[in-house]
């Protein structure tokens, strides 16, 4: 899949942009603050209806404007689809697919895009919440089933936490928690099983990408670490009876764990264990990368993870995702820079940003399209 055309209006520092994008490697070259990252963000917003970067919609609307507009034409093997996203400073959004108003859920799996950006290194070396956030976002972009159960798990968790405080204050009976425990176990089991299966599929692909990226045999292992209940193991994406059995077993374990921790939860006023407290492990040669990995190793793991995510998205959607790489080369040596492109060789389109054009390996420069980005304007070189 590729983004054949991108249009931005009043988005970040872009007043107006209409830009065709060729297939293959596209290099966005320009100084810091020129709008390179915002252009990649715009592609992500068009594909998913949401930004991986902005905490509020207001951040995406250009200063002095009340609305922003993002549109992109995505070319897949079977079709060409135009997606349009209107964004109001107040938070409202309108989504259209080929001119017809749609819901955000209708975009799931339609135009798979994988973005690496500087904050990804925090996923590897940061807190469990950073890793859960990335996992939930990536799964929700390709699985409507996961998005449905994650939303319901979060709603049940919010209700249970509110009720726990009332029970602690003596204003509710403890057995009032029973229906919320059942809801958490039911929806949480799907969340855990889907996460575990997803990571079981991601792990080998990220391991292979790390080997290509670094030219070493140091084994990158990505695993799932549940806070309670355990799993049936990350055996990769499952269908049918295998997935149903895993969900049923995990439901029982979560229900048992919630019952066992009820007194602790009432005393704390919050649900102390469950999928909302789980973690993703990154190991190199059996040791946690966040604790023992160098900055270069952490960065390489983050890039390998993203390249692995592209392979998983391809397996789940049947489309080769568009790969967006934001400032991925600046802290890598020449061998690792070439490895980035070697690991992305199956992608139909790779859009990469850089401040120093010399960071792009000479072999890649010879066959890539180069666009200069300065002050919210883009021109071909």
C-alpha positions in Angstrom: 0.0 0.0 0.0 1.1 3.6 -0.6 -0.2 7.1 0.0 -0.5 8.5 -3.5 -1.5 12.0 -2.5 -1.7 14.0 0.8 -3.6 17.2 1.4 -3.3 19.4 4.5 -5.2 22.6 5.3 -4.6 24.6 8.5 -2.9 21.5 10.0 0.0 22.2 12.4 2.3 24.6 10.6 0.8 23.9 7.1 -1.6 26.5 5.8 -2.3 24.6 2.6 -0.5 21.6 1.0 -1.4 19.3 -1.9 1.4 16.8 -2.4 1.6 13.7 -4.7 3.9 11.0 -3.2 5.7 8.5 -5.4 6.2 4.8 -4.5 9.5 3.5 -3.1 11.6 5.5 -0.7 10.6 9.1 -0.2 13.1 11.3 1.7 11.7 14.4 3.5 14.8 16.6 4.0 14.8 19.9 6.0 15.8 21.6 9.3 14.2 20.9 12.6 10.8 22.6 13.0 10.1 22.8 9.3 7.1 20.5 9.3 8.6 17.0 8.4 7.1 15.3 11.4 3.8 17.1 11.0 3.6 15.7 7.4 4.0 12.2 8.7 1.5 12.8 11.4 -1.0 14.0 8.8 -0.7 10.8 6.9 -1.4 8.9 10.1 -4.4 11.0 10.9 -5.8 10.4 7.4 -5.4 6.7 7.8 -6.8 6.2 11.3 -8.7 9.3 12.2 -6.4 9.9 15.1 -2.9 11.2 15.9 -0.2 9.2 17.6 1.4 12.5 18.6 -1.3 15.0 19.7 -2.8 14.8 23.2 -5.7 17.1 22.1 -7.2 18.0 18.8 -6.4 21.6 19.4 -2.7 20.9 19.0 -3.3 19.8 15.4 -5.2 23.0 14.4 -3.0 25.8 13.0 -2.7 28.9 15.2 -5.4 31.4 14.3 -7.7 28.7 12.7 -10.7 27.0 14.0 -10.6 23.9 11.9 -8.0 21.6 10.2 -8.5 19.3 7.3 -6.5 16.2 6.3 -7.0 14.0 3.3 -5.1 11.2 1.6 -5.6 8.9 -1.3 -4.3 5.4 -0.4 -3.6 2.9 -3.2 -3.8 -0.7 -2.3 -3.6 -3.8 -4.6 -7.4 -3.8 -5.1 -8.5 -0.2 -4.8 -7.8 3.5 -4.5 -9.5 5.0 -1.4 -9.8 8.7 -0.4 -10.0 9.3 3.3 -10.8 12.8 4.6 -10.7 14.0 8.3 -12.1 17.3 9.4 -10.9 18.4 12.8 -12.4 21.2 14.9 -10.4 23.0 17.6 -13.2 22.1 20.0 -12.7 18.4 19.5 -15.3 17.4 16.9 -14.2 15.4 13.9 -15.8 14.4 10.7 -14.6 11.3 8.8 -15.3 10.6 5.2 -14.4 7.6 3.0 -14.8 8.3 -0.7 -17.1 11.2 0.1 -19.4 9.3 2.5 -19.5 10.1 6.2 -18.2 7.2 8.3 -17.4 6.4 11.9 -13.8 6.1 13.1 -14.2 2.4 13.6 -14.8 2.0 9.8 -11.2 2.9 9.2 -9.8 -0.1 11.1 -7.6 -2.1 8.9 -8.4 -0.1 5.8 -5.1 1.8 5.3 -2.4 0.2 7.5 0.4 2.6 8.4 3.3 2.0 10.7 5.1 5.1 12.1 8.5 5.1 13.9 9.2 8.4 15.7 11.6 9.6 18.4 9.3 8.8 21.3 9.4 5.1 20.4 12.6 4.7 22.3 10.5 5.5 25.4 8.4 2.4 24.7 11.6 0.3 25.1 13.1 2.0 28.1 10.1 3.7 29.7 7.3 2.6 31.9 4.8 -0.2 31.4 2.1 2.3 30.6 4.1 3.5 27.5 4.3 -0.1 26.2 0.6 -0.8 26.9 -0.4 2.4 25.1 1.5 1.4 22.0 0.2 -2.2 22.1 -3.4 -1.0 22.5 -3.1 1.5 19.7 -1.5 -0.8 17.2 -3.9 -3.6 17.9 -6.9 -1.3 17.7 -5.7 0.0 14.3 -6.0 -3.5 12.7 -8.6 -5.4 14.9 -12.2 -4.1 15.4 -12.7 -7.1 17.7 -9.9 -6.0 20.0 -11.0 -2.3 19.9 -14.5 -3.4 21.0 -13.4 -5.4 24.0 -10.7 -2.9 25.1 -13.3 -0.1 25.2 -15.7 -2.2 27.2 -12.9 -3.3 29.6 -12.0 0.3 30.2 -15.6 1.2 30.9 -16.1 -1.7 33.3 -12.8 -0.8 35.1 -13.9 2.8 35.5 -17.2 1.7 37.1 -15.6 -0.9 39.3 -13.0 1.7 40.6 -15.9 4.1 41.4 -17.7 1.3 43.2 -14.6 0.2 45.2 -14.4 3.7 46.8 -18.1 3.5 47.8 -17.6 0.0 49.3 -14.5 1.3 51.2 -16.7 4.2 52.6 -19.4 1.7 53.7 -21.9 3.2 51.2 -22.2 0.0 49.1 -22.0 -3.8 49.8 -19.0 -5.8 48.6 -21.2 -8.1 46.5 -22.2 -5.1 44.4 -18.8 -5.6 42.7 -19.8 -9.1 41.4 -21.3 -7.9 38.0 -18.3 -5.7 37.3 -15.9 -8.5 38.2 -17.6 -10.7 35.6 -17.5 -7.9 33.0 -13.8 -7.3 33.7 -13.0 -11.0 33.5 -15.0 -11.4 30.3 -13.6 -8.5 28.3 -10.2 -8.6 30.0 -9.7 -12.2 28.9 -10.2 -11.1 25.2 -7.7 -8.2 25.7 -5.1 -10.5 27.3 -5.5 -13.3 24.7 -5.4 -10.9 21.8 -2.4 -9.1 23.2 -0.6 -12.4 23.8 -1.3 -13.7 20.4 -0.3 -10.5 18.7 3.0 -10.4 20.5 3.6 -14.0 19.7 3.3 -13.1 16.1 5.3 -9.9 16.4 8.2 -11.4 18.3 9.8 -13.5 15.6 9.3 -10.8 13.0 10.9 -8.2 15.2 13.8 -10.6 16.0 14.4 -11.1 12.2 14.3 -7.3 11.7 16.8 -6.8 14.5 19.2 -9.3 12.9 19.0 -7.5 9.5 19.2 -4.1 11.1 22.2 -4.8 13.2 23.9 -7.6 11.3 24.2 -9.5 14.6 22.8 -12.7 16.0 21.9 -11.1 19.4 18.4 -12.4 20.0 15.7 -9.8 20.5 12.8 -11.4 22.4 9.4 -9.6 22.9 7.0 -11.2 25.4 3.9 -10.5 27.3 3.9 -10.2 31.1 0.4 -10.2 32.6 0.0 -8.8 36.1 -2.6 -11.4 37.1 -4.2 -14.5 35.7 -1.5 -15.7 33.4 -1.9 -16.6 29.8 -1.8 -19.7 27.6 1.4 -18.3 26.0 2.0 -16.1 23.0 1.7 -18.7 20.2 0.9 -16.2 17.5 -2.4 -15.1 15.9 -5.1 -17.7 16.6 -8.5 -18.3 15.1 -11.6 -20.4 15.9 -11.5 -23.0 18.6 -7.9 -22.3 19.7 -8.6 -18.6 20.4 -12.0 -19.4 22.1 -10.3 -21.9 24.4 -7.6 -19.4 25.3 -10.2 -16.7 26.1 -12.2 -19.1 28.2 -9.2 -20.2 30.3 -8.1 -16.7 30.8 -11.6 -15.6 31.8 -11.5 -18.1 34.6 -8.0 -17.1 35.8 -9.0 -13.4 35.8 -12.2 -14.0 37.7 -10.3 -16.0 40.3 -7.6 -13.3 40.6 -10.2 -10.5 40.9 -11.9 -12.4 43.7 -8.6 -13.0 45.5 -7.5 -9.4 45.4 -10.9 -7.9 46.3 -10.0 -7.0 49.9 -6.8 -5.3 48.7 -8.7 -3.4 46.0 -11.3 -2.2 48.4 -8.6 -0.9 50.8 -6.8 0.8 47.9 -10.0 2.1 46.2 -8.7 0.9 42.8 -8.4 -2.3 40.8 -4.8 -3.3 41.6 -4.3 -6.0 38.9 -5.5 -6.8 35.5 -4.8 -6.1 31.8 -4.5 -2.4 32.7 -1.4 -3.2 34.7 0.3 -5.7 32.3 3.6 -5.1 30.6 5.5 -6.0 27.4 9.1 -7.3 27.8 12.0 -6.4 25.5 14.9 -8.8 26.1 18.4 -8.9 24.4 20.3 -12.1 25.2 17.9 -12.8 28.1 18.3 -9.4 29.8 15.8 -6.5 29.9 16.8 -3.9 27.3 15.4 -1.1 29.3 17.9 -1.8 32.1 20.9 -3.2 30.4 20.8 -2.1 26.8 22.8 0.8 25.4 21.1 3.7 23.8 22.0 2.3 20.4 20.6 -1.1 21.3 17.4 0.5 22.7 16.9 2.5 19.5 17.6 -0.5 17.3 15.0 -2.6 19.3 12.5 0.2 18.8 13.1 0.3 15.0 13.0 -3.5 14.8 9.7 -3.5 16.7 8.1 -1.1 14.2 9.4 -3.1 11.2 8.0 -6.2 12.9 4.6 -4.4 13.4 4.5 -3.8 9.7 4.9 -7.5 9.0 2.1 -8.3 11.5 -0.2 -5.7 10.0 0.4 -7.3 6.6 -0.5 -10.7 8.0 -3.7 -9.3 9.6 -5.0 -7.0 6.8 -3.5 -8.6 3.7 -1.9 -5.2 2.8 1.7 -4.2 3.0 1.7 -1.2 5.3 3.1 2.2 4.5 6.2 2.7 6.6 6.9 6.2 8.1 10.3 6.8 9.7 10.8 10.0 11.6 14.4 10.9 12.3 15.4 7.3 12.7 18.9 7.6 11.3 20.5 10.4 13.3 21.8 8.3 16.1 22.7 5.2 14.1 26.0 4.4 12.5 26.4 3.6 8.8 25.9 -0.1 9.1 22.7 0.3 11.1 21.4 3.0 8.7 21.7 0.7 5.7 20.1 -2.0 7.9 17.0 0.1 8.3 16.4 0.1 4.6 17.3 -3.5 4.2 14.7 -4.4 6.8 12.1 -2.4 5.0 12.8 -3.8 1.5 9.3 -5.5 1.3 7.5 -2.2 1.8 6.0 -0.6 -1.3 6.5 2.9 0.1 8.8 4.2 2.9 8.7 7.9 3.8 11.6 8.9 6.0 12.6 12.3 7.5 16.1 13.6 8.0 17.9 16.9 8.8 21.2 15.8 7.2 20.9 14.3 3.7 24.2 12.6 4.2 22.6 10.3 6.8 20.8 8.5 3.9 23.0 5.7 2.6 24.4 6.5 -0.9 22.8 3.4 -2.5 19.4 4.5 -1.2 19.9 8.1 -2.3 20.5 7.0 -5.8 17.0 5.4 -6.1 14.9 7.6 -3.7 12.7 10.6 -4.3 13.8 13.7 -2.3 11.5 16.4 -1.1 12.7 19.5 0.7 10.5 20.7 3.6 11.0 24.3 4.8 8.5 26.4 6.9 5.4 24.3 6.0 6.2 24.2 2.3 7.4 21.2 0.3 9.2 21.1 -3.0 10.9 18.3 -5.0 14.7 18.3 -5.3 
